[in-house]
Amino acid sequence: MNRSLWTQTLSKQSSPPWPCSTCKKGTLALVTNSLLYKETVWSKRARRDEDWSPEYITYAFTAWVKCNNPSCGDEAAVAGEGGAEPCDDGEGGTDYSLFFSPHFCTPMPDFFELPKKCPAKLALEVRAAFKLFWSDPSAASNRVRIALEQLMDHLEIQKRCKNKNGKFDKLSLHHRIEVFSKTEPEIGAQLMALKLLGNTGSHDGGVIRNDVLDAFEIVEHALLELIEHRSQRLAALAQALTEKHRPGARKPKLPF
C-alpha cells in the first residue's frame, strides 16, 4: 500500500494517481476543467475580520477523475473542501496556491489489492472502511473492527463456548482473537491492535487518518498471510530451490 497517495490533495490541474477500482490496472487522472469550487459562506464572513489572511479561505469543490487505461476509461466523482496555502512567488515574495482535500469519492478506489479469494462479506467491510477514510476516520476504524469479525468467521474461529452451567455463551471478538492467537501469536497481536483501534473509534472517536493508514497496512498483511498464505508459499519455493541447488544435488538434464 502506498500511504502517500491517500494524504495528497488535488489542484486545479491534477489529482493524485489513485488506482482504478474498476480495471485494477490504470490510475485515475483529473478530467480537464472538471474541478469546480466555491467559497463557503463562513469563509466570506471571515473576510470582515481585521486579521484576515488568504489562509482563512475555505472552498467546497467537486471534480471528476478518469482511468487512464484506454480499455477502461471509468470515471469517479470527487468532492471535498479546499483552501489556500502560502508559496514562493519566484521573486522572493509570498503568493498563495489553492489545494483541494477529498472527503468523498465514488466509486472509491481500493487502498490495496484485496486477495482474489477474499470472502465477499469481508471485502465489503474493508471497502466500507476505505470509503470512510477521508470523511470519518473513527467510523473507518469501526468498519475495520467489523471486518475482523468476518475474518474470524472465514477462519472458522469458534463463536461460542460452554460455560460452567453447560450452556453456550457467545464469544466476544476479543476472545475470538485470543483463541486465534494460540496458533498464530504474531498475527494475532496485530489483529488485537486493530480491535483496540476499533474500540476507540466506536466510543471515544479519537482516531486520526494516520491511525487508519496503519490499520490498513496491517489488514493488507493479514489478508495476504491468512487468505493467500504468502509466507507459506515463499517458504515452499525457497525449500524447492534449496533441494534443487544444494551442493551435491542431482542436477536435471537441460533440454539443449
Secondary structure, DSSP 8 states (H G I E B T S, - for coil): --GGGGG--B-SS-----B-TTTSSSBEEE-TT--EEEE-HHHHHHTTSTT--GGG-EEEEEEEEEE--TTT--EEEEEEEEEEEEEE-SSSSEEEEEEEEEEEEES---SS---TT--HHHHHHHHHHHHHTTT-HHHHHHHHHHHHHHHHHHTT--SEEE-TTS-EEE--HHHHHHHHHTT-HHHHHHHHHHHHHHHHHHHT----HHHHHHHHHHHHHHHHHHTS-HHHHHHHHHHHHHHHHSTT--------
